[in-house]
Amino acid sequence: MHCQMTTLDYLDRAVDNYDDVTGIVAHDGTEYTYAEVNERVNQLAHALAERGIDQGDRVALLAPNTHYFIETLYATNKLGAVFVPLNYRLQPNEFKYILDDCAADTVIADYQFAENLNPIREGVPAETFIGYEADRIDGDWEDYEAVLADQSTDEPDRPDIDEDDDASINYTSGTTGDPKGVVRTHRTEHWHALVLNQHMEIRDDDNYLWTLPMFHCNGWGHTYAITGTGATHVCQRTFDAEDALRRIREYDVSYMCGAPTVLNNLIQFYENNDVETTGDRDLRIATAGSAPATATIETVEDEFGWRIIHIYGLTETAPIITTSNSPRRLAERGRSLKVKQGAETLCTDVRVVDENGSDFARDGKSIGEIVVRGNQVMDRYLNKPEITEEAFNDRLPGYFHTGDLATIDEDGMVSIQDRKKDIIISGGENISSIEVEDVLFDHPDVQKAAVVPVPSEKWGETPKAIVVSKPEADPTEEDVIEFVRDKLAHYKAPTSVEFQDDLPETATGKVQKYEIRKEYWDDEDRMVGQG
C-alpha cells in the first residue's frame, strides 16, 4: 500500500491517541491538551481560508517559541498552503527580501517583533497582517485571538495534498550572506521527523523544552516529531539561562536542544548561582554545529548530570544527517566520540569526497567535502535553479553538497574540520578554524571565540582570533597565542588576537564569520582560501 506522507499525519495521530494529554505549555504557563490545540488550529485554518488563503499560498510567521507558532504551522499545512517561518533577528530590509522572494500572501507576527515589519509592509505582496496581542503593535493589525474567536473548531475541508507538494520554505540563517529559500515538501518534512524520533529517542512521556528557535528548520523538525509522538511542548519565548533552568525543574523536562553557545550560557549562569539543573528525571540535550569544547561536555555531563547528543546537518538537510548517539561506539571509544558529528542517520547516505567526487579513505585524516543523499534533503532553493543545480551536482551528481570539510573514520564517524569558505590557507598549509577555536574554548578566560583569516604579506593569510573574555577575566594577546601554541602546531596558532564584547551570531548561535572577515578583506581582491 502506498500512502501519502504529509505533515498532517503528526497532529492527526496526537489527536487520535493523546487528545487529553497536555500538548503545549505556553510561555505564560497556560496548558493546552492536544484536542484543544487541534481546535485552535482549525479555527485559524478557517480564518485564513476566509482571508483568501488557498492551496499553494504562502503564510509567513514572525514569532518566538510560542504555542501559536505550532498552531500556525499546522493550520497553514491543513489548507495545503506553504509555511514560511521568519528569523526574528533580521532587519526590515531583510524581511522585505524574504517576503518578496516567497511572495507571501499573509503575515502573522508577534508583538515583540512586528515593529520591524511596519516600515516595509506597504511594499510587500502580503495583504493580510495578523498580530499576536495586536493592541501592543503600532499600525493596522488584526488581533490573533480575535481572528480565532468567531471561527468553527470543526475540521476545515482539506485539499488533496500530495507528498511532493511544498510544505515550508525555510530561509538559511545567513552565515554566508543573503538568505536562500530552502523548499521542503511534505515528504521531506515527514521523513525527517521519523529520523529524528529514532535517533533522539523521543517518547510520549517526554517534556521537551523549546530553547532552540522554532523557526530554524521548523525547530529541527521537533514541531512535528514531539507532536506526533504525543510528548509535551514546553515553550520559552526566547532563550534565557535562568528561566530555562527554572522550567527544567518546574516541568520536569527530559529533553531539549541547544547550540554550543546555549550550553556556554547555561554553564556561566550555573557557575555563578547555586541552582539545581534537573527535575526528577534524567535530561538529554541535543547540540549541533561545531563540536562543543571538551571542557563544555565535561561540565554538562559531569556537573549538570545531562547527556549530550551531538548531531550535524544544515537547513537544507532538515537538518539531522549524522549523530554521535551510538551507545555501542561510546562504549568502545568513550567520550571523545562526542566531539565528532557522528555517523549517518537511518536511511541517509553521507560521504566525504575529493574534488572529483571520489570517496576519501576512512582514515580519520583525509579532508574532503561532505555530500549527502536522503529523503529528508530539501527539494530545491526557491527561485534559484542554477544554484540548486550546482548544489546537487558540483562534485558528485545526485548528492547535496554541504560545503563542509570533514574527515571520516573506519566507523563512519564524521568530524567537521571547517566550512570550505572558512578554511585558512597560510603559506600553503590548510588550517581548520574550528580546530583552533576548540583549543581557545579550553582557555580558562575565554567565553567565546572565532578564528578568521586576515591578510599577510608573508603567508598570504594568517589566523586571527576574535575573543570574548569571561566576566572579570583579563587575558592578554600574548597569553592567548601561547596557550594555542602549546597545544597545536605553531603555524596553526593565531598571529594576532582582538578582544570584543560579543560576536555577531545568528539566532541559532552560529557565528557569522563572514561579517567578521569583511572588516579585514574589504580592501583585498580575494582571500587565499576564498572565504
BELDA-V914963 format. One record per residue. N is the residue number from 0. RES is the residue in one small letter. PSI is psi in whole degrees, 0 to 359 (none if undefined). NEAR is the number of other ideal C-beta (glycine too) atoms within 8 Angstrom. Layout:
n=N res=RES psi=PSI near=NEAR
n=N res=RES psi=PSI near=NEAR
This chain:
n=0 res=m psi=136 near=2
n=1 res=h psi=118 near=3
n=2 res=c psi=139 near=4
n=3 res=q psi=134 near=8
n=4 res=m psi=105 near=9
n=5 res=t psi=160 near=11
n=6 res=t psi=337 near=11
n=7 res=l psi=344 near=11
n=8 res=d psi=330 near=10
n=9 res=y psi=312 near=13
n=10 res=l psi=323 near=14
n=11 res=d psi=316 near=8
n=12 res=r psi=319 near=10
n=13 res=a psi=319 near=17
n=14 res=v psi=320 near=11
n=15 res=d psi=320 near=7
n=16 res=n psi=340 near=7
n=17 res=y psi=35 near=11
n=18 res=d psi=331 near=11
n=19 res=d psi=2 near=6
n=20 res=v psi=144 near=11
n=21 res=t psi=112 near=8
n=22 res=g psi=321 near=13
n=23 res=i psi=133 near=12
n=24 res=v psi=112 near=11
n=25 res=a psi=168 near=11
n=26 res=h psi=324 near=9
n=27 res=d psi=5 near=4
n=28 res=g psi=352 near=6
n=29 res=t psi=134 near=7
n=30 res=e psi=138 near=8
n=31 res=y psi=126 near=12
n=32 res=t psi=166 near=11
n=33 res=y psi=329 near=16
n=34 res=a psi=317 near=9
n=35 res=e psi=321 near=9
n=36 res=v psi=313 near=16
n=37 res=n psi=322 near=12
n=38 res=e psi=318 near=9
n=39 res=r psi=323 near=12
n=40 res=v psi=316 near=13
n=41 res=n psi=319 near=16
n=42 res=q psi=316 near=13
n=43 res=l psi=320 near=14
n=44 res=a psi=315 near=13
n=45 res=h psi=318 near=11
n=46 res=a psi=318 near=11
n=47 res=l psi=320 near=14
n=48 res=a psi=320 near=11
n=49 res=e psi=329 near=7
n=50 res=r psi=15 near=8
n=51 res=g psi=4 near=9
n=52 res=i psi=126 near=13
n=53 res=d psi=178 near=9
n=54 res=q psi=131 near=9
n=55 res=g psi=346 near=8
n=56 res=d psi=160 near=12
n=57 res=r psi=129 near=12
n=58 res=v psi=116 near=17
n=59 res=a psi=141 near=15
n=60 res=l psi=129 near=15
n=61 res=l psi=100 near=14
n=62 res=a psi=152 near=16
n=63 res=p psi=199 near=12
n=64 res=n psi=92 near=14
n=65 res=t psi=165 near=14
n=66 res=h psi=325 near=13
n=67 res=y psi=348 near=10
n=68 res=f psi=311 near=15
n=69 res=i psi=321 near=14
n=70 res=e psi=316 near=12
n=71 res=t psi=321 near=14
n=72 res=l psi=307 near=14
n=73 res=y psi=325 near=12
n=74 res=a psi=318 near=13
n=75 res=t psi=312 near=14
n=76 res=n psi=330 near=15
n=77 res=k psi=331 near=13
n=78 res=l psi=358 near=16
n=79 res=g psi=12 near=11
n=80 res=a psi=177 near=15
n=81 res=v psi=127 near=13
n=82 res=f psi=131 near=14
n=83 res=v psi=93 near=15
n=84 res=p psi=139 near=14
n=85 res=l psi=143 near=12
n=86 res=n psi=117 near=14
n=87 res=y psi=357 near=13
n=88 res=r psi=4 near=5
n=89 res=l psi=169 near=10
n=90 res=q psi=164 near=6
n=91 res=p psi=316 near=9
n=92 res=n psi=329 near=7
n=93 res=e psi=321 near=10
n=94 res=f psi=319 near=14
n=95 res=k psi=318 near=11
n=96 res=y psi=314 near=10
n=97 res=i psi=313 near=16
n=98 res=l psi=326 near=15
n=99 res=d psi=316 near=9
n=100 res=d psi=319 near=9
n=101 res=c psi=355 near=13
n=102 res=a psi=54 near=8
n=103 res=a psi=136 near=14
n=104 res=d psi=327 near=13
n=105 res=t psi=144 near=16
n=106 res=v psi=129 near=16
n=107 res=i psi=132 near=15
n=108 res=a psi=150 near=16
n=109 res=d psi=147 near=13
n=110 res=y psi=329 near=11
n=111 res=q psi=335 near=7
n=112 res=f psi=352 near=12
n=113 res=a psi=334 near=13
n=114 res=e psi=333 near=7
n=115 res=n psi=352 near=11
n=116 res=l psi=335 near=14
n=117 res=n psi=320 near=10
n=118 res=p psi=341 near=6
n=119 res=i psi=359 near=12
n=120 res=r psi=334 near=11
n=121 res=e psi=340 near=4
n=122 res=g psi=12 near=5
n=123 res=v psi=162 near=11
n=124 res=p psi=331 near=8
n=125 res=a psi=140 near=12
n=126 res=e psi=340 near=6
n=127 res=t psi=129 near=11
n=128 res=f psi=118 near=14
n=129 res=i psi=131 near=14
n=130 res=g psi=137 near=16
n=131 res=y psi=122 near=13
n=132 res=e psi=60 near=10
n=133 res=a psi=336 near=13
n=134 res=d psi=350 near=5
n=135 res=r psi=6 near=6
n=136 res=i psi=133 near=13
n=137 res=d psi=146 near=4
n=138 res=g psi=186 near=7
n=139 res=d psi=98 near=3
n=140 res=w psi=134 near=11
n=141 res=e psi=144 near=10
n=142 res=d psi=132 near=11
n=143 res=y psi=308 near=13
n=144 res=e psi=325 near=7
n=145 res=a psi=325 near=8
n=146 res=v psi=320 near=11
n=147 res=l psi=328 near=11
n=148 res=a psi=320 near=7
n=149 res=d psi=9 near=3
n=150 res=q psi=156 near=12
n=151 res=s psi=147 near=6
n=152 res=t psi=0 near=7
n=153 res=d psi=158 near=5
n=154 res=e psi=134 near=6
n=155 res=p psi=160 near=10
n=156 res=d psi=124 near=4
n=157 res=r psi=133 near=10
n=158 res=p psi=170 near=7
n=159 res=d psi=109 near=4
n=160 res=i psi=122 near=13
n=161 res=d psi=146 near=7
n=162 res=e psi=339 near=11
n=163 res=d psi=4 near=7
n=164 res=d psi=150 near=11
n=165 res=d psi=135 near=10
n=166 res=a psi=321 near=13
n=167 res=s psi=157 near=13
n=168 res=i psi=113 near=14
n=169 res=n psi=122 near=14
n=170 res=y psi=135 near=14
n=171 res=t psi=152 near=11
n=172 res=s psi=357 near=12
n=173 res=g psi=26 near=13
n=174 res=t psi=347 near=10
n=175 res=t psi=21 near=6
n=176 res=g psi=216 near=4
n=177 res=d psi=136 near=5
n=178 res=p psi=151 near=11
n=179 res=k psi=141 near=10
n=180 res=g psi=112 near=14
n=181 res=v psi=112 near=13
n=182 res=v psi=124 near=12
n=183 res=r psi=133 near=14
n=184 res=t psi=171 near=12
n=185 res=h psi=322 near=16
n=186 res=r psi=313 near=10
n=187 res=t psi=321 near=15
n=188 res=e psi=317 near=16
n=189 res=h psi=313 near=15
n=190 res=w psi=319 near=13
n=191 res=h psi=320 near=14
n=192 res=a psi=324 near=13
n=193 res=l psi=316 near=9
n=194 res=v psi=317 near=15
n=195 res=l psi=314 near=14
n=196 res=n psi=316 near=11
n=197 res=q psi=309 near=8
n=198 res=h psi=341 near=13
n=199 res=m psi=2 near=12
n=200 res=e psi=37 near=7
n=201 res=i psi=133 near=12
n=202 res=r psi=166 near=7
n=203 res=d psi=350 near=8
n=204 res=d psi=10 near=6
n=205 res=d psi=142 near=12
n=206 res=n psi=114 near=12
n=207 res=y psi=122 near=15
n=208 res=l psi=127 near=13
n=209 res=w psi=96 near=13
n=210 res=t psi=330 near=11
n=211 res=l psi=133 near=14
n=212 res=p psi=129 near=12
n=213 res=m psi=331 near=15
n=214 res=f psi=340 near=14
n=215 res=h psi=107 near=14
n=216 res=c psi=39 near=10
n=217 res=n psi=45 near=17
n=218 res=g psi=39 near=13
n=219 res=w psi=25 near=14
n=220 res=g psi=359 near=14
n=221 res=h psi=338 near=13
n=222 res=t psi=329 near=12
n=223 res=y psi=311 near=14
n=224 res=a psi=314 near=15
n=225 res=i psi=317 near=13
n=226 res=t psi=306 near=15
n=227 res=g psi=331 near=13
n=228 res=t psi=342 near=11
n=229 res=g psi=17 near=11
n=230 res=a psi=180 near=14
n=231 res=t psi=129 near=13
n=232 res=h psi=125 near=13
n=233 res=v psi=113 near=12
n=234 res=c psi=138 near=12
n=235 res=q psi=121 near=14
n=236 res=r psi=302 near=8
n=237 res=t psi=156 near=7
n=238 res=f psi=133 near=9
n=239 res=d psi=126 near=7
n=240 res=a psi=312 near=11
n=241 res=e psi=315 near=8
n=242 res=d psi=324 near=8
n=243 res=a psi=315 near=14
n=244 res=l psi=325 near=14
n=245 res=r psi=315 near=8
n=246 res=r psi=325 near=12
n=247 res=i psi=316 near=15
n=248 res=r psi=314 near=10
n=249 res=e psi=320 near=7
n=250 res=y psi=11 near=12
n=251 res=d psi=53 near=10
n=252 res=v psi=135 near=14
n=253 res=s psi=347 near=11
n=254 res=y psi=141 near=15
n=255 res=m psi=174 near=14
n=256 res=c psi=159 near=10
n=257 res=g psi=133 near=14
n=258 res=a psi=163 near=12
n=259 res=p psi=326 near=14
n=260 res=t psi=328 near=9
n=261 res=v psi=316 near=12
n=262 res=l psi=317 near=14
n=263 res=n psi=321 near=11
n=264 res=n psi=321 near=10
n=265 res=l psi=318 near=14
n=266 res=i psi=316 near=11
n=267 res=q psi=316 near=12
n=268 res=f psi=318 near=12
n=269 res=y psi=319 near=14
n=270 res=e psi=336 near=6
n=271 res=n psi=359 near=5
n=272 res=n psi=144 near=7
n=273 res=d psi=90 near=2
n=274 res=v psi=154 near=7
n=275 res=e psi=145 near=5
n=276 res=t psi=357 near=11
n=277 res=t psi=164 near=12
n=278 res=g psi=224 near=10
n=279 res=d psi=344 near=4
n=280 res=r psi=160 near=8
n=281 res=d psi=152 near=8
n=282 res=l psi=135 near=16
n=283 res=r psi=145 near=12
n=284 res=i psi=128 near=14
n=285 res=a psi=134 near=14
n=286 res=t psi=151 near=15
n=287 res=a psi=172 near=12
n=288 res=g psi=214 near=9
n=289 res=s psi=143 near=8
n=290 res=a psi=139 near=13
n=291 res=p psi=150 near=14
n=292 res=a psi=151 near=10
n=293 res=t psi=320 near=9
n=294 res=a psi=326 near=8
n=295 res=t psi=314 near=13
n=296 res=i psi=315 near=13
n=297 res=e psi=318 near=10
n=298 res=t psi=313 near=11
n=299 res=v psi=318 near=15
n=300 res=e psi=320 near=12
n=301 res=d psi=323 near=7
n=302 res=e psi=317 near=9
n=303 res=f psi=329 near=12
n=304 res=g psi=20 near=9
n=305 res=w psi=162 near=12
n=306 res=r psi=124 near=8
n=307 res=i psi=132 near=13
n=308 res=i psi=118 near=13
n=309 res=h psi=131 near=17
n=310 res=i psi=169 near=16
n=311 res=y psi=145 near=14
n=312 res=g psi=187 near=11
n=313 res=l psi=168 near=7
n=314 res=t psi=321 near=12
n=315 res=e psi=342 near=12
n=316 res=t psi=12 near=15
n=317 res=a psi=330 near=17
n=318 res=p psi=341 near=13
n=319 res=i psi=121 near=18
n=320 res=i psi=345 near=15
n=321 res=t psi=159 near=15
n=322 res=t psi=147 near=13
n=323 res=s psi=6 near=16
n=324 res=n psi=76 near=11
n=325 res=s psi=95 near=10
n=326 res=p psi=324 near=6
n=327 res=r psi=311 near=6
n=328 res=r psi=325 near=12
n=329 res=l psi=322 near=12
n=330 res=a psi=325 near=6
n=331 res=e psi=323 near=6
n=332 res=r psi=350 near=7
n=333 res=g psi=189 near=6
n=334 res=r psi=339 near=8
n=335 res=s psi=337 near=7
n=336 res=l psi=333 near=13
n=337 res=k psi=349 near=12
n=338 res=v psi=359 near=11
n=339 res=k psi=156 near=12
n=340 res=q psi=343 near=13
n=341 res=g psi=185 near=14
n=342 res=a psi=161 near=12
n=343 res=e psi=145 near=10
n=344 res=t psi=174 near=12
n=345 res=l psi=132 near=6
n=346 res=c psi=35 near=7
n=347 res=t psi=136 near=13
n=348 res=d psi=105 near=8
n=349 res=v psi=129 near=13
n=350 res=r psi=156 near=11
n=351 res=v psi=117 near=15
n=352 res=v psi=160 near=13
n=353 res=d psi=188 near=8
n=354 res=e psi=335 near=4
n=355 res=n psi=2 near=6
n=356 res=g psi=10 near=9
n=357 res=s psi=144 near=6
n=358 res=d psi=137 near=6
n=359 res=f psi=158 near=13
n=360 res=a psi=145 near=5
n=361 res=r psi=70 near=8
n=362 res=d psi=359 near=9
n=363 res=g psi=11 near=9
n=364 res=k psi=320 near=5
n=365 res=s psi=129 near=8
n=366 res=i psi=124 near=10
n=367 res=g psi=185 near=11
n=368 res=e psi=140 near=13
n=369 res=i psi=126 near=13
n=370 res=v psi=152 near=15
n=371 res=v psi=147 near=15
n=372 res=r psi=130 near=9
n=373 res=g psi=162 near=12
n=374 res=n psi=341 near=8
n=375 res=q psi=356 near=12
n=376 res=v psi=146 near=12
n=377 res=m psi=163 near=13
n=378 res=d psi=315 near=8
n=379 res=r psi=169 near=8
n=380 res=y psi=131 near=12
n=381 res=l psi=129 near=11
n=382 res=n psi=21 near=6
n=383 res=k psi=68 near=10
n=384 res=p psi=324 near=7
n=385 res=e psi=318 near=6
n=386 res=i psi=322 near=9
n=387 res=t psi=314 near=10
n=388 res=e psi=316 near=8
n=389 res=e psi=319 near=9
n=390 res=a psi=330 near=11
n=391 res=f psi=0 near=11
n=392 res=n psi=9 near=8
n=393 res=d psi=297 near=7
n=394 res=r psi=323 near=11
n=395 res=l psi=106 near=11
n=396 res=p psi=138 near=6
n=397 res=g psi=358 near=6
n=398 res=y psi=143 near=12
n=399 res=f psi=132 near=12
n=400 res=h psi=117 near=12
n=401 res=t psi=336 near=11
n=402 res=g psi=3 near=7
n=403 res=d psi=137 near=11
n=404 res=l psi=137 near=13
n=405 res=a psi=168 near=14
n=406 res=t psi=163 near=14
n=407 res=i psi=136 near=12
n=408 res=d psi=186 near=10
n=409 res=e psi=338 near=6
n=410 res=d psi=8 near=6
n=411 res=g psi=12 near=10
n=412 res=m psi=123 near=14
n=413 res=v psi=139 near=17
n=414 res=s psi=112 near=13
n=415 res=i psi=133 near=13
n=416 res=q psi=325 near=11
n=417 res=d psi=167 near=12
n=418 res=r psi=151 near=8
n=419 res=k psi=321 near=10
n=420 res=k psi=346 near=10
n=421 res=d psi=355 near=12
n=422 res=i psi=138 near=15
n=423 res=i psi=126 near=16
n=424 res=i psi=102 near=12
n=425 res=s psi=114 near=15
n=426 res=g psi=31 near=7
n=427 res=g psi=353 near=4
n=428 res=e psi=133 near=7
n=429 res=n psi=129 near=7
n=430 res=i psi=126 near=13
n=431 res=s psi=118 near=12
n=432 res=s psi=328 near=16
n=433 res=i psi=320 near=12
n=434 res=e psi=317 near=12
n=435 res=v psi=319 near=17
n=436 res=e psi=323 near=12
n=437 res=d psi=321 near=13
n=438 res=v psi=317 near=12
n=439 res=l psi=324 near=15
n=440 res=f psi=341 near=11
n=441 res=d psi=347 near=11
n=442 res=h psi=131 near=10
n=443 res=p psi=341 near=5
n=444 res=d psi=1 near=9
n=445 res=v psi=125 near=16
n=446 res=q psi=315 near=9
n=447 res=k psi=154 near=11
n=448 res=a psi=147 near=11
n=449 res=a psi=142 near=12
n=450 res=v psi=127 near=13
n=451 res=v psi=158 near=15
n=452 res=p psi=143 near=16
n=453 res=v psi=154 near=11
n=454 res=p psi=144 near=8
n=455 res=s psi=125 near=10
n=456 res=e psi=326 near=3
n=457 res=k psi=316 near=4
n=458 res=w psi=357 near=7
n=459 res=g psi=302 near=9
n=460 res=e psi=160 near=13
n=461 res=t psi=154 near=12
n=462 res=p psi=138 near=16
n=463 res=k psi=135 near=14
n=464 res=a psi=130 near=16
n=465 res=i psi=118 near=13
n=466 res=v psi=137 near=14
n=467 res=v psi=118 near=12
n=468 res=s psi=154 near=11
n=469 res=k psi=154 near=9
n=470 res=p psi=134 near=6
n=471 res=e psi=1 near=4
n=472 res=a psi=154 near=10
n=473 res=d psi=64 near=6
n=474 res=p psi=156 near=11
n=475 res=t psi=163 near=6
n=476 res=e psi=315 near=7
n=477 res=e psi=320 near=6
n=478 res=d psi=315 near=9
n=479 res=v psi=316 near=16
n=480 res=i psi=315 near=13
n=481 res=e psi=326 near=8
n=482 res=f psi=316 near=12
n=483 res=v psi=319 near=15
n=484 res=r psi=332 near=9
n=485 res=d psi=343 near=5
n=486 res=k psi=342 near=7
n=487 res=l psi=165 near=10
n=488 res=a psi=141 near=5
n=489 res=h psi=329 near=6
n=490 res=y psi=343 near=8
n=491 res=k psi=344 near=11
n=492 res=a psi=147 near=12
n=493 res=p psi=143 near=12
n=494 res=t psi=351 near=8
n=495 res=s psi=156 near=9
n=496 res=v psi=135 near=11
n=497 res=e psi=131 near=8
n=498 res=f psi=130 near=7
n=499 res=q psi=164 near=8
n=500 res=d psi=332 near=3
n=501 res=d psi=172 near=7
n=502 res=l psi=147 near=11
n=503 res=p psi=127 near=7
n=504 res=e psi=155 near=10
n=505 res=t psi=173 near=11
n=506 res=a psi=342 near=11
n=507 res=t psi=11 near=10
n=508 res=g psi=8 near=12
n=509 res=k psi=131 near=10
n=510 res=v psi=131 near=11
n=511 res=q psi=83 near=12
n=512 res=k psi=331 near=12
n=513 res=y psi=330 near=11
n=514 res=e psi=322 near=7
n=515 res=i psi=317 near=14
n=516 res=r psi=325 near=12
n=517 res=k psi=324 near=8
n=518 res=e psi=328 near=6
n=519 res=y psi=347 near=11
n=520 res=w psi=5 near=10
n=521 res=d psi=329 near=6
n=522 res=d psi=8 near=3
n=523 res=e psi=151 near=7
n=524 res=d psi=322 near=2
n=525 res=r psi=161 near=5
n=526 res=m psi=150 near=10
n=527 res=v psi=315 near=9
n=528 res=g psi=8 near=11
n=529 res=q psi=34 near=7
n=530 res=g psi=none near=12
